[in-house]
Amino acid sequence: MITFSDYHEGAAPALIINHTPCITLKYKQSGSEEEVELKPREVRLFAWADPTGVRKLTWTYAQNTGEQDLLKDDCGQFPYNSNTQIHWVSFLDGRQRVLLFTDDVAVVSKARQAEEMEQPDQEINVSLHRLGLSLVNNEEKHEVSYIGITSSGIVWELKPKQRWKPFNQKQIGLLEQAYQRHLSAGGTQAPCWVKIDNNFEVNFNKVPMEMRLPVKCSIKRDFLSGIQIEFKQSRHQQSLRAQLYWLQVDNQLPGAMFPVVFHPVAPPKSIALDSEPKPFIDVSVIIRFNEYSKVLQFKYFMVLIQEMALRIDQGFLGAITDLFTPSTDPEVDQQRMKLIQKDIDALNVQLLESSMTDISPLSFFEHFHISPLKLHLSLSLGSGGEASDKGKGEMIAIHSVNLLLKSIGATLTDVDDLIFKLAFFEIMYQFYKRDELMWKVIGHYRDQFLKQMYVLVLGLDVLGNPFGLIRGLSEGVEAFFYEPFQGAVQGPEEFAEGFVIGVKSLLGHTVGGAAGVVSRITGSVGKGLAAITMDKEYQQKRREEMGRQPKDFGESLAKGGKGFLRGVIGGVTGIVTKPMEGAKKEGAAGFFKGIGKGLVGVVARPTGGIVDMASSTFQGIQRVAESTEEVSSLRPPRLIHEDGIIRPYDLEEAEGYNLFENSHIKKLEGERFRFHSAAPGGRKAQVIVTNRRVLFVKEVEILGHVTTDWDYFYEDFTRPAAADENVLQIFVKDQGLLAFQKNGGQEAVRKIKLRDAASARRTCHAIEEAQVSRQQQKLVKQASLNLSRSSAPS
């Protein structure tokens, strides 16, 4: 099929100009016999004689020849005679590629103004150490999420020429160890030159610090900023370099299934040791332009995004939805929807008109590249803490995904560590309008994502994640063949080291993949046994414990053992405690329900503990085999007091609030944390002040959770608490316990030693404030009841 259209600027591959005084220029398409002559001072458009052939132009000028692809800017020169030099320049004039031959140096410099590198006359640098954003639900008075951008750890850099350049991770570790030894040895009194690993000789005493082996240059101890932006501009050029080192999103809800929702994934140790620290997102753009053209020329546009992980649960999705969805009257909601629909219709009309007449400027992209995207996805249908009670409503996002999966014959369950790999997007030497390029990029990654949907189907936890096993084996083989080659580039020793790491990686991914499948299958069985107990509190605690990833193999074994002990102890004590709890809540019917729960729990809890112990053990084997590191939360959740006022973040009170919310302390209805203070001693002990009582809690090392040693309601206080040096004294009604010291009459005193006198005074003040607040609440409630009784008809 042949189509005909109007000619537009740039439709021809090149405009050839012979701006020389006396010699005819000859040119043709490479491989073609048809040659064209261009006389001096003539101009002619060039088109391909054979569009399916080699798209290069061959030219001859006197005895000189050359070949051009007519894609990129280029230049050169050759002698015509002893006095004259002929210059050729390939450059863009608007949309048209121009190949110019001239002997006039002034014309050459004008043509090359958009090609040559220029010194910037304006430079802007912005650097932020770290940045945090806290998402708070005012109605619920709790922090939902914390989004943090943070800087790197210690980075050592060298300056071989004009710019500072980081050492690789292995060298940074060696330098930091040597520097710490230098400080501990007395700093300036230590030897001047220090030899490190037979490769480095450095002097930490000099200012600036210096290295003389393997090269002589300055070195410094620094860090990479959380956000680094560098903008430069000259007459014909702009450049932008933007880096974001680490972006992390934390789930701050109590009892979260996944405490860290989003974070970059560190590269394998074999790669990380031999490479310099890299930011999570790195963007570099170089634009050139001239005053005679409206076409922007993107010489370089590169976006590099490192591997990342997304782990979300239904409770977190529900909390985020509630945060950004205000509760309103249904009628008002309908009216608002009608107005929004009118706005959408009007906007669609405008978008349709603008798409038909796209007026965005045309740009030429010499090299436009967006790196591959690699995403680890974990999804849980469970919820943590309070979110589990509120997650009974419909979750639109979860149900949408479930509907999509049902359409391809699958059902949504928990998924763990699925890997989506989206190929890179790249264009070279092409014209695009801004909107056109944007939609092309979106379409590329959309198609890539749809092609990866099989990963979601194969990775469902109900199958034990067979995709994880297949992917683990394939990654091991890939690492085995890739890392030795990487090591050989740098030298024989690195080759040997890379070969060892490759073998370890192959064994690691094979063992780790198999262990991961067993861990997930046993985890699903444990979940079923927990459901049999019909004990929501036990199910929630189990979800929280299984959601916390162990740091190493030892911790995974300890976690499994503690889970088994809790199952046995909880099953035995449940025979007594469950009927009593049921009787308090529902009377006689609750008592008999409790007996049933207790009897079922005697069998189900220890059995579930054994299964969970097996799951945790295999999880530890997987973690050791794959040499992965767990990412922890950036900070404990913010404490928001009962008045709802957002105050500056206080780490100490946040740690106490986190302890109260995420430990196994049994909370009362409407109870809120107010203050805490650590007590000295071998066992971790804390005094916790809430709006209803004072508690003294201790950590049980064998079971790995916090238990309440004693607690007293403010109604039981006989007089205000007092502080005597570092001893806090609480005066309560005598309940006949032997541990009390009698103080005459019906009063008893509880004495607690705290760290210092200041801690005792602060705790005493917090208790007084909580008592006053509790009394005020009671008075308001009583006044409200009296008012309602008096206004009721007699």
Order of alpha helices (4+ residues) and beta strands (2+ residues): beta-beta-beta-beta-beta-beta-beta-beta-beta-alpha-beta-beta-beta-beta-beta-alpha-beta-beta-beta-beta-beta-beta-beta-beta-alpha-beta-beta-beta-alpha-alpha-beta-beta-beta-alpha-alpha-beta-beta-beta-alpha-alpha-alpha-alpha-alpha-alpha-alpha-alpha-beta-beta-beta-beta-beta-beta-beta-beta-alpha
